[in-house]
Amino acid sequence: MHAFSTVSTDRGNAVMGGLSDVRLRLLAKELEAGQRLQVYDPLTGLGRWGLMLHRWRTRQALLELDARQLKDIGLSWEEAREEGCKPFWKD
């Protein structure tokens, strides 16, 4: 059974998939109001060289993952190898 498919209670508040009912209600209100969700993008402040270094490091890390870790993130070995072998200058 997946951790995100369970419903439990934590101090009297229902928790579903790691999100409390309060957070789910807030999200619904934001969507109803037509507000865009603000997503943190760690790559925003990087320049060209910083982005290339980030790609190189993350692709190298991807190649070092074992079968269990790849399954955890939903990638096959072939998909990880394809992404990991891309040159750092390619998106």
DRENTORKOL-3810 file (N, C-alpha, C; in nm, 4 decimals):
REM DRENTORKOL-3810
@n.u->0.0845; n.v->-0.1180; n.w->0.0000; ca.u->0.0000; ca.v->0.0000; ca.w->0.0000; c.u->0.0884; c.v->0.1234; c.w->0.0000
@n.u->0.0546; n.v->0.2210; n.w->-0.0773; ca.u->0.1321; ca.v->0.3443; ca.w->-0.0858; c.u->0.1009; c.v->0.4357; c.w->0.0315
@n.u->0.2018; n.v->0.5113; n.w->0.0737; ca.u->0.1837; ca.v->0.6032; ca.w->0.1864; c.u->0.0838; c.v->0.7125; c.w->0.1526
@n.u->0.0732; n.v->0.7488; n.w->0.0248; ca.u->-0.0141; ca.v->0.8582; ca.w->-0.0137; c.u->-0.1595; c.v->0.8154; c.w->-0.0319
@n.u->-0.1865; n.v->0.6872; n.w->-0.0242; ca.u->-0.3240; ca.v->0.6431; ca.w->-0.0433; c.u->-0.3951; c.v->0.6190; c.w->0.0894
@n.u->-0.3266; n.v->0.6433; n.w->0.1995; ca.u->-0.3883; ca.v->0.6182; ca.w->0.3289; c.u->-0.4467; c.v->0.7464; c.w->0.3863
@n.u->-0.5458; n.v->0.7286; n.w->0.4678; ca.u->-0.6059; ca.v->0.8407; ca.w->0.5402; c.u->-0.5906; c.v->0.8104; c.w->0.6879
@n.u->-0.5321; n.v->0.9029; n.w->0.7614; ca.u->-0.5156; ca.v->0.8835; ca.w->0.9046; c.u->-0.5514; c.v->1.0117; c.w->0.9763
@n.u->-0.5565; n.v->1.0031; n.w->1.1059; ca.u->-0.5836; ca.v->1.1237; ca.w->1.1830; c.u->-0.4607; c.v->1.1597; c.w->1.2624
@n.u->-0.4343; n.v->1.2881; n.w->1.2707; ca.u->-0.3206; ca.v->1.3390; ca.w->1.3449; c.u->-0.3712; c.v->1.4519; c.w->1.4324
@n.u->-0.3794; n.v->1.4260; n.w->1.5629; ca.u->-0.4304; ca.v->1.5248; ca.w->1.6587; c.u->-0.5715; c.v->1.5704; c.w->1.6229
@n.u->-0.6512; n.v->1.4789; n.w->1.5748; ca.u->-0.7905; ca.v->1.5111; ca.w->1.5473; c.u->-0.8148; c.v->1.5668; c.w->1.4084
@n.u->-0.7114; n.v->1.6030; n.w->1.3315; ca.u->-0.7287; ca.v->1.6536; ca.w->1.1952; c.u->-0.7066; c.v->1.5395; c.w->1.0975
@n.u->-0.7945; n.v->1.5268; n.w->1.0026; ca.u->-0.7771; ca.v->1.4216; ca.w->0.9021; c.u->-0.6606; c.v->1.4582; c.w->0.8129
@n.u->-0.5769; n.v->1.3604; n.w->0.7835; ca.u->-0.4615; ca.v->1.3820; ca.w->0.6965; c.u->-0.4724; c.v->1.2842; c.w->0.5815
@n.u->-0.4671; n.v->1.3343; n.w->0.4590; ca.u->-0.4779; ca.v->1.2485; ca.w->0.3420; c.u->-0.3611; c.v->1.2769; c.w->0.2507
@n.u->-0.2800; n.v->1.1748; n.w->0.2258; ca.u->-0.1683; ca.v->1.1912; ca.w->0.1348; c.u->-0.0695; c.v->1.2961; c.w->0.1805
@n.u->-0.0549; n.v->1.3169; n.w->0.3074; ca.u->0.0408; ca.v->1.4132; ca.w->0.3577; c.u->-0.0111; c.v->1.5554; c.w->0.3617
@n.u->-0.1295; n.v->1.5799; n.w->0.3123; ca.u->-0.1866; ca.v->1.7143; ca.w->0.3150; c.u->-0.3031; c.v->1.7168; c.w->0.4124
@n.u->-0.3030; n.v->1.8146; n.w->0.4982; ca.u->-0.4126; ca.v->1.8245; ca.w->0.5936; c.u->-0.5366; c.v->1.8795; c.w->0.5237
@n.u->-0.6516; n.v->1.8606; n.w->0.5862; ca.u->-0.7759; ca.v->1.9153; ca.w->0.5322; c.u->-0.7677; c.v->2.0667; c.w->0.5193
@n.u->-0.6997; n.v->2.1295; n.w->0.6148; ca.u->-0.6864; ca.v->2.2755; ca.w->0.6115; c.u->-0.6128; c.v->2.3179; c.w->0.4860
@n.u->-0.5028; n.v->2.2507; n.w->0.4560; ca.u->-0.4243; ca.v->2.2853; ca.w->0.3366; c.u->-0.5050; c.v->2.2587; c.w->0.2101
@n.u->-0.5804; n.v->2.1507; n.w->0.2077; ca.u->-0.6624; ca.v->2.1208; ca.w->0.0912; c.u->-0.7690; c.v->2.2273; c.w->0.0703
@n.u->-0.8286; n.v->2.2752; n.w->0.1810; ca.u->-0.9285; ca.v->2.3813; ca.w->0.1697; c.u->-0.8656; c.v->2.5103; c.w->0.1193
@n.u->-0.7451; n.v->2.5424; n.w->0.1697; ca.u->-0.6758; ca.v->2.6635; ca.w->0.1251; c.u->-0.6433; c.v->2.6546; c.w->-0.0236
@n.u->-0.5983; n.v->2.5394; n.w->-0.0670; ca.u->-0.5677; ca.v->2.5198; ca.w->-0.2086; c.u->-0.6927; c.v->2.5387; c.w->-0.2929
@n.u->-0.8058; n.v->2.4835; n.w->-0.2477; ca.u->-0.9308; ca.v->2.4980; ca.w->-0.3215; c.u->-0.9712; c.v->2.6450; c.w->-0.3306
@n.u->-0.9540; n.v->2.7197; n.w->-0.2218; ca.u->-0.9887; ca.v->2.8628; ca.w->-0.2233; c.u->-0.8992; c.v->2.9393; c.w->-0.3201
@n.u->-0.7697; n.v->2.9050; n.w->-0.3222; ca.u->-0.6774; ca.v->2.9720; ca.w->-0.4151; c.u->-0.7194; c.v->2.9463; c.w->-0.5597
@n.u->-0.7566; n.v->2.8230; n.w->-0.5874; ca.u->-0.7968; ca.v->2.7879; ca.w->-0.7234; c.u->-0.9275; c.v->2.8560; c.w->-0.7613
@n.u->-1.0211; n.v->2.8613; n.w->-0.6665; ca.u->-1.1491; ca.v->2.9278; ca.w->-0.6926; c.u->-1.1293; c.v->3.0760; c.w->-0.7197
@n.u->-1.0356; n.v->3.1366; n.w->-0.6493; ca.u->-1.0102; ca.v->3.2800; ca.w->-0.6648; c.u->-0.9309; c.v->3.3087; c.w->-0.7923
@n.u->-0.8887; n.v->3.2046; n.w->-0.8606; ca.u->-0.8135; ca.v->3.2236; ca.w->-0.9840; c.u->-0.6690; c.v->3.2623; c.w->-0.9606
@n.u->-0.6221; n.v->3.2420; n.w->-0.8397; ca.u->-0.4840; ca.v->3.2744; ca.w->-0.8083; c.u->-0.3941; c.v->3.1635; c.w->-0.8596
@n.u->-0.2792; n.v->3.2049; n.w->-0.9102; ca.u->-0.1811; ca.v->3.1065; ca.w->-0.9544; c.u->-0.1022; c.v->3.0589; c.w->-0.8344
@n.u->-0.0750; n.v->2.9326; n.w->-0.8315; ca.u->0.0084; ca.v->2.8790; ca.w->-0.7258; c.u->0.1524; c.v->2.9225; c.w->-0.7524
@n.u->0.2187; n.v->2.9667; n.w->-0.6491; ca.u->0.3572; ca.v->3.0068; ca.w->-0.6630; c.u->0.4445; c.v->2.8869; c.w->-0.6305
@n.u->0.5180; n.v->2.8425; n.w->-0.7287; ca.u->0.6042; ca.v->2.7271; ca.w->-0.7125; c.u->0.7474; c.v->2.7760; c.w->-0.7038
@n.u->0.8185; n.v->2.7275; n.w->-0.6046; ca.u->0.9580; ca.v->2.7645; ca.w->-0.5877; c.u->1.0407; c.v->2.6979; c.w->-0.6969
@n.u->1.1157; n.v->2.7752; n.w->-0.7695; ca.u->1.2026; ca.v->2.7236; ca.w->-0.8747; c.u->1.3463; c.v->2.7546; c.w->-0.8359
@n.u->1.4214; n.v->2.6540; n.w->-0.7890; ca.u->1.5575; ca.v->2.6788; ca.w->-0.7427; c.u->1.6530; c.v->2.7207; c.w->-0.8543
@n.u->1.6145; n.v->2.7001; n.w->-0.9796; ca.u->1.7036; ca.v->2.7315; ca.w->-1.0910; c.u->1.6881; c.v->2.8751; c.w->-1.1403
@n.u->1.5935; n.v->2.9495; n.w->-1.0846; ca.u->1.5635; ca.v->3.0837; ca.w->-1.1323; c.u->1.6848; c.v->3.1754; c.w->-1.1309
@n.u->1.7614; n.v->3.1750; n.w->-1.0227; ca.u->1.8729; ca.v->3.2684; ca.w->-1.0082; c.u->2.0021; c.v->3.2236; c.w->-1.0737
@n.u->2.0029; n.v->3.1052; n.w->-1.1315; ca.u->2.1269; ca.v->3.0556; ca.w->-1.1913; c.u->2.1514; c.v->3.1190; c.w->-1.3277
@n.u->2.2745; n.v->3.1494; n.w->-1.3535; ca.u->2.3123; ca.v->3.1956; ca.w->-1.4858; c.u->2.3334; c.v->3.0762; c.w->-1.5765
@n.u->2.3852; n.v->3.1015; n.w->-1.6939; ca.u->2.4083; ca.v->2.9943; ca.w->-1.7914; c.u->2.5018; c.v->2.8870; c.w->-1.7364
@n.u->2.6131; n.v->2.9283; n.w->-1.6760; ca.u->2.7112; ca.v->2.8308; ca.w->-1.6270; c.u->2.6589; c.v->2.7570; c.w->-1.5041
@n.u->2.5859; n.v->2.8263; n.w->-1.4203; ca.u->2.5275; ca.v->2.7611; ca.w->-1.3036; c.u->2.4268; c.v->2.6556; c.w->-1.3435
@n.u->2.3464; n.v->2.6849; n.w->-1.4452; ca.u->2.2479; ca.v->2.5893; ca.w->-1.4949; c.u->2.3164; c.v->2.4671; c.w->-1.5548
@n.u->2.4233; n.v->2.4894; n.w->-1.6300; ca.u->2.4953; ca.v->2.3770; ca.w->-1.6894; c.u->2.5602; c.v->2.2899; c.w->-1.5820
@n.u->2.6152; n.v->2.3535; n.w->-1.4781; ca.u->2.6753; ca.v->2.2782; ca.w->-1.3680; c.u->2.5685; c.v->2.1978; c.w->-1.2943
@n.u->2.4533; n.v->2.2586; n.w->-1.2736; ca.u->2.3419; ca.v->2.1892; ca.w->-1.2087; c.u->2.3000; c.v->2.0671; c.w->-1.2906
@n.u->2.2883; n.v->2.0850; n.w->-1.4210; ca.u->2.2500; ca.v->1.9714; ca.w->-1.5077; c.u->2.3529; c.v->1.8603; c.w->-1.4997
@n.u->2.4820; n.v->1.8971; n.w->-1.5045; ca.u->2.5876; ca.v->1.7966; ca.w->-1.5015; c.u->2.5818; c.v->1.7176; c.w->-1.3711
@n.u->2.5692; n.v->1.7896; n.w->-1.2589; ca.u->2.5664; ca.v->1.7223; ca.w->-1.1284; c.u->2.4445; c.v->1.6319; c.w->-1.1129
@n.u->2.3270; n.v->1.6795; n.w->-1.1506; ca.u->2.2064; ca.v->1.5992; ca.w->-1.1326; c.u->2.2043; c.v->1.4800; c.w->-1.2277
@n.u->2.2578; n.v->1.4965; n.w->-1.3462; ca.u->2.2637; ca.v->1.3834; ca.w->-1.4399; c.u->2.3631; c.v->1.2786; c.w->-1.3931
@n.u->2.4733; n.v->1.3224; n.w->-1.3343; ca.u->2.5688; ca.v->1.2266; ca.w->-1.2784; c.u->2.5056; c.v->1.1509; c.w->-1.1617
@n.u->2.4329; n.v->1.2224; n.w->-1.0775; ca.u->2.3660; ca.v->1.1591; ca.w->-0.9636; c.u->2.2615; c.v->1.0579; c.w->-1.0112
@n.u->2.1930; n.v->1.0900; n.w->-1.1193; ca.u->2.0921; ca.v->0.9999; ca.w->-1.1753; c.u->2.1556; c.v->0.8685; c.w->-1.2201
@n.u->2.2751; n.v->0.8766; n.w->-1.2763; ca.u->2.3442; ca.v->0.7559; ca.w->-1.3213; c.u->2.3914; c.v->0.6683; c.w->-1.2058
@n.u->2.4004; n.v->0.7252; n.w->-1.0868; ca.u->2.4484; ca.v->0.6506; ca.w->-0.9702; c.u->2.3365; c.v->0.5834; c.w->-0.8911
@n.u->2.2109; n.v->0.6066; n.w->-0.9285; ca.u->2.0990; ca.v->0.5473; ca.w->-0.8557; c.u->2.0874; c.v->0.3976; c.w->-0.8843
@n.u->2.0501; n.v->0.3226; n.w->-0.7823; ca.u->2.0300; ca.v->0.1792; ca.w->-0.8026; c.u->1.8847; c.v->0.1524; c.w->-0.8468
@n.u->1.8541; n.v->0.0268; n.w->-0.8734; ca.u->1.7222; ca.v->-0.0103; ca.w->-0.9274; c.u->1.6084; c.v->0.0295; c.w->-0.8334
@n.u->1.6277; n.v->0.0133; n.w->-0.7031; ca.u->1.5243; ca.v->0.0487; ca.w->-0.6054; c.u->1.4981; c.v->0.1987; c.w->-0.6062
@n.u->1.6042; n.v->0.2778; n.w->-0.6120; ca.u->1.5895; ca.v->0.4230; ca.w->-0.6132; c.u->1.5237; c.v->0.4708; c.w->-0.7428
@n.u->1.5596; n.v->0.4088; n.w->-0.8543; ca.u->1.4968; ca.v->0.4446; ca.w->-0.9818; c.u->1.3481; c.v->0.4119; c.w->-0.9800
@n.u->1.3138; n.v->0.2977; n.w->-0.9221; ca.u->1.1726; ca.v->0.2597; ca.w->-0.9120; c.u->1.0976; c.v->0.3614; c.w->-0.8256
@n.u->1.1635; n.v->0.4084; n.w->-0.7205; ca.u->1.1047; ca.v->0.5082; ca.w->-0.6305; c.u->1.0660; c.v->0.6366; c.w->-0.7033
@n.u->1.1474; n.v->0.6787; n.w->-0.7984; ca.u->1.1190; ca.v->0.8033; ca.w->-0.8705; c.u->1.0466; c.v->0.7789; c.w->-1.0024
@n.u->1.0152; n.v->0.6528; n.w->-1.0296; ca.u->0.9331; ca.v->0.6197; ca.w->-1.1460; c.u->1.0072; c.v->0.6182; c.w->-1.2780
@n.u->1.1371; n.v->0.5869; n.w->-1.2744; ca.u->1.2152; ca.v->0.5795; ca.w->-1.3974; c.u->1.2697; c.v->0.4392; c.w->-1.4175
@n.u->1.2786; n.v->0.3995; n.w->-1.5422; ca.u->1.3452; ca.v->0.2736; ca.w->-1.5736; c.u->1.4944; c.v->0.3022; c.w->-1.5873
@n.u->1.5745; n.v->0.1959; n.w->-1.5884; ca.u->1.7181; ca.v->0.2118; ca.w->-1.6040; c.u->1.7488; c.v->0.2782; c.w->-1.7387
@n.u->1.6749; n.v->0.2412; n.w->-1.8418; ca.u->1.6971; ca.v->0.2978; ca.w->-1.9747; c.u->1.6672; c.v->0.4477; c.w->-1.9774
@n.u->1.5574; n.v->0.4885; n.w->-1.9137; ca.u->1.5215; ca.v->0.6309; ca.w->-1.9094; c.u->1.6258; c.v->0.7112; c.w->-1.8323
@n.u->1.6720; n.v->0.6546; n.w->-1.7200; ca.u->1.7738; ca.v->0.7230; ca.w->-1.6392; c.u->1.9038; c.v->0.7352; c.w->-1.7173
@n.u->1.9404; n.v->0.6309; n.w->-1.7889; ca.u->2.0646; ca.v->0.6340; ca.w->-1.8673; c.u->2.0540; c.v->0.7357; c.w->-1.9810
@n.u->1.9385; n.v->0.7395; n.w->-2.0459; ca.u->1.9172; ca.v->0.8349; ca.w->-2.1554; c.u->1.9326; c.v->0.9789; c.w->-2.1049
@n.u->1.8684; n.v->1.0098; n.w->-1.9923; ca.u->1.8772; ca.v->1.1453; ca.w->-1.9356; c.u->2.0165; c.v->1.1724; c.w->-1.8804
@n.u->2.0735; n.v->1.0738; n.w->-1.8117; ca.u->2.2046; ca.v->1.0910; ca.w->-1.7493; c.u->2.3182; c.v->1.1071; c.w->-1.8473
@n.u->2.3017; n.v->1.0536; n.w->-1.9673; ca.u->2.4079; ca.v->1.0622; ca.w->-2.0682; c.u->2.3952; c.v->1.1852; c.w->-2.1581
@n.u->2.2923; n.v->1.2650; n.w->-2.1385; ca.u->2.2795; ca.v->1.3882; ca.w->-2.2174; c.u->2.3929; c.v->1.4826; c.w->-2.1839
@n.u->2.4448; n.v->1.5543; n.w->-2.2810; ca.u->2.5467; ca.v->1.6555; ca.w->-2.2501; c.u->2.4872; c.v->1.7649; c.w->-2.1618
@n.u->2.5687; n.v->1.8240; n.w->-2.0769; ca.u->2.5182; ca.v->1.9235; ca.w->-1.9812; c.u->2.4659; c.v->2.0490; c.w->-2.0464
@n.u->2.5014; n.v->2.0740; n.w->-2.1701; ca.u->2.4544; ca.v->2.1951; ca.w->-2.2361; c.u->2.3178; c.v->2.1776; c.w->-2.3023
@n.u->2.2683; n.v->2.0526; n.w->-2.3055; ca.u->2.1365; ca.v->2.0273; ca.w->-2.3656; c.u->2.0280; c.v->2.0253; c.w->-2.2596
@n.u->1.9132; n.v->2.0822; n.w->-2.2944; ca.u->1.7990; ca.v->2.0888; ca.w->-2.2035; c.u->1.7297; c.v->1.9559; c.w->-2.1942
END
